[in-house]
Amino acid sequence: MWLCGMQKPDHNTLNRFRNSRLKQTVKAVFAHVLAMLVEQGYVRLEEYYVDGTKLESVAGRYTYVWAKNVERYKGACWRSPRSSNK
């Protein structure tokens, strides 16, 4: 708080900062951690499961996990760690 002159940033400010400055960084860190876990044998990418559980949410009909999205995310998951090791 002292860094910003004791002003309290609201959730929009934090979200804008996260989306504009940290989005690619978080993706890169996740890819590196995932690659490291695979190399050390903690994680295997042969099988994975997507949990689409909804817990007391205001979920619309477009918030559920669809099969096409699962396949797309699967491809992204396989590409990210391999491309980050180069």
Contacts in CASP RR format, 6 or more apart in sequence:
PFRMAT RR
TARGET T0000
AUTHOR 0000-0000-0000
METHOD contacts of the structure
MODEL  1
MWLCGMQKPDHNTLNRFRNSRLKQTVKAVFAHVLAMLVEQGYVRLEEYYV
DGTKLESVAGRYTYVWAKNVERYKGACWRSPRSSNK
1 7 0 8 1.000
1 8 0 8 1.000
27 80 0 8 1.000
28 84 0 8 1.000
30 80 0 8 1.000
31 80 0 8 1.000
31 81 0 8 1.000
31 83 0 8 1.000
31 84 0 8 1.000
32 81 0 8 1.000
32 84 0 8 1.000
34 43 0 8 1.000
34 77 0 8 1.000
34 80 0 8 1.000
34 81 0 8 1.000
35 81 0 8 1.000
35 82 0 8 1.000
35 84 0 8 1.000
35 85 0 8 1.000
37 43 0 8 1.000
38 44 0 8 1.000
38 45 0 8 1.000
38 81 0 8 1.000
45 77 0 8 1.000
45 78 0 8 1.000
45 81 0 8 1.000
48 74 0 8 1.000
48 77 0 8 1.000
50 65 0 8 1.000
50 70 0 8 1.000
50 73 0 8 1.000
52 64 0 8 1.000
52 65 0 8 1.000
54 63 0 8 1.000
54 64 0 8 1.000
57 63 0 8 1.000
END
